[in-house]
């Protein structure tokens, strides 16, 4: 139909031109004819009018044709202008979003922004498909798409190799835009089975400086759908998108890093809290007191120090305890503080001893170690370890006393031996007398050595009891019978009060005989003439009690605590090695029992040995009790 219309217009235009030419010729002919004085007939006039009508019709057609061409050109211009306006409005909207994003008022992630932009471009421009590719490694990967098959393309993570096959591959490789007005005739084009309707394609690179980070890809179902103006508009839009993508990527990276950092801080805080709790458990389980000071202020004390100084470690009142302990230590160590500070500043550590007072006023010997805590080579605090060395001091004193007493006990008989040996040479006639003294001294030394060996064996735990079923009443009677002659020498009454029901126990009878003999001999030694000694036996509440009660001189309270120490004697003018009660205590404890003393000066003493009875030790008859 268009061809027919075109041919008709051609014939009408040709006829119009012929009519105009004939009209001009006819007019000239008529004018010449009239000039010669001839008259025109009616037919000639009609012919002239017809030719004029044809001429006018041709002119009218030419005018109408020019009008139609003008209207068509105007419509095309208006359509192109409208398209440019839409493109510019779209670009302006994208620019507005980017500017808002730059101001930090719109917190989007990259994926959300790309979805919005691709949907906006496709709808506003009327494209068949729009997609955004971002470069990751060697590939441009589709990150956002809008179109009939966008979900499928995104699901399969559609990608094209940078610099490889495909319009997008070419653009991301070269960094230059590319238009394919007829994709079927373009060797670079990659035919995607998910986009069968594509007839033309335009790809614009995303550039940040000289770096290509991706591409904007648009496709149309029409051929020749793009021109240079589209390239300019879309390139401007792509540049804005590249800035936004870069900013959002950086923002997201910073946010991810911040989140990761926050996560690590939380995890590290938990680890530090756990380590601090473990450290607190370790420090609180120590027997030594620990004080941590930061810039001369107490920041931590452990439980041992609170117990040592007589404070209750209450977490709710920690700050108050810190202040009170700080005041107490500063007051107690006020004379040492300058020396400690100077030494720690110079050498990093100070060790010493001093006397400290507990909260109740009781004092104790303390070993103190102060260690420097520093940061950037500057001293910021100290860690002080306080150890109660009172017992160590007592043990050292006891050890020194033990060595001194042992040396004294050995020196005296050795001196006697040397003296008697000297006298034997000078007084051979008194050989028997001197030999008797040497024998007595030797026996004393033998007992001393045996006692020392026994003490050593008890300390090392090498003593082994040889237990057997022992009749306790008979054991006591034997001891009393053997020691009664010694009591008679001082006119001391030595009696027994033993329950009638026999008691049998698994005992080392020889060692228990040693205990009872020592207690009775001590009672005889410390009881004046005409005194009285009673040995009593009774059972009560699954326990067996043996008491040795005398009316002797008694013992003051200050000596009772040291009575069982090696070589300790209440009176130095008494015979003995000073090890008897120490050995007695070890033997009784080795039997699982205890030995105690009750005494007052001038009121005599009572030693009580307590042993536990088991089911085989109980007498068959009802046990008696102290009346």
GIVEN-V448855 format. One record per helix or strand. SS is the DSSP state (alpha for helix, beta for strand). FROM is the first residue (numbers start at 1). TO is the last residue. If there is no record, write none. Layout:
SS_FROM_TO / SS_FROM_TO
This chain:
alpha_2_35 / alpha_42_102 / alpha_110_125 / beta_129_136 / beta_139_147 / alpha_150_155 / beta_159_161 / alpha_167_174 / beta_178_180 / alpha_183_185 / beta_200_208 / beta_211_220 / alpha_228_285 / beta_289_294 / beta_297_301 / alpha_303_309 / alpha_315_332 / alpha_337_347 / beta_349_357 / beta_363_375 / beta_378_388 / alpha_390_426 / alpha_428_460 / beta_468_471 / alpha_472_489 / beta_493_498 / beta_504_507 / alpha_509_525 / beta_532_540 / beta_543_550 / alpha_557_560 / alpha_580_590 / beta_594_599 / beta_605_612
